[in-house]
Amino acid sequence: MFISFGLCLALTFYGCKASQQVSAKSGAQLWAENCQRCHNTPSPSTFSPEQWETVGMHMQTRALLTNEERDKIVSFLKQ
């Protein structure tokens, strides 16, 4: 029982720490870290802002991005 509680507590703290690390990163950082894992990153001017929204939704699923990560990346690409 104590082991289960300790494991839940550790996972909770780790999840909060990971989420704080994402919050501290810019859209440009997240874009470079996540998109370049699988392919060359396109120029932000490659797609229109509306197209980046669609690409963001698609890639969120494929790259297992959080909503916050997707929003930051798409916002960066639309600038």
N, C-alpha and C positions, 0 to 999 in steps of 0.2 A: 504494500500500500504506500509506504514512504517512497519507494523507488518510483512508482507511478506519479506521485505528486512532484517529486524532484524532476522527473523527465518533463512533465507538463510545464513546470516553472521555467526550466531551462529553455524549452522550445518557445515559450512566450517571450522571454528576454531576447533570445536570438532573433525572433521575428521582428521585434521592436527595433533592434539594432540594425537589421537589414533594411527596414523601412526608413530609418533615419539616414542611412547611407544613401539611399535613393533620393530622399528629399534634399540632400546636400548637393546632389549632382545637377548640372545644367542639362538642357536638352541636347546640346552639342556633344557633351561627354557621353550621355546615354546612347546617342545615335552612333558615335564612333565605337563604343564598347559592344553594342548589341548587333548592329547591322553588319559590321565588318566580320563578324564571326562566320557568316555563311556566304557572303558575296561582296563584291565591290560596291561601295555606297554611291548612289547616283548624286549628282549635283542637286542642290535644293531647287534650282530653276528647271529641272527636268519635268516636273509636274506642276499643275496649278494648285492653289490652296485646297480646292474641293477634291482634287485627285489625291492629294496627300492625306486628306481625311480618310478616304477609302483605302489607300495603301496602309495607313496606320491601323485601321481596323483589321485588315487582312494579316498584317505582320504581327499584330498583337497575339493572335491565335498561334501563328507559326513559331514565333520566337518566345512564347510564354511571357509576354510583357504584362506588367500590371497596368491598370488604368492610368495611374500617375506617370509611369514611364512613357506610355503611349502618348499621353497628352503633352508631356514636355518635348518629346521628340517631334511630334507633329507641329507643335507651336514653333519650335526652332526652324523646321523646314519651310514653314509658311512665311517666315519673316523676309 
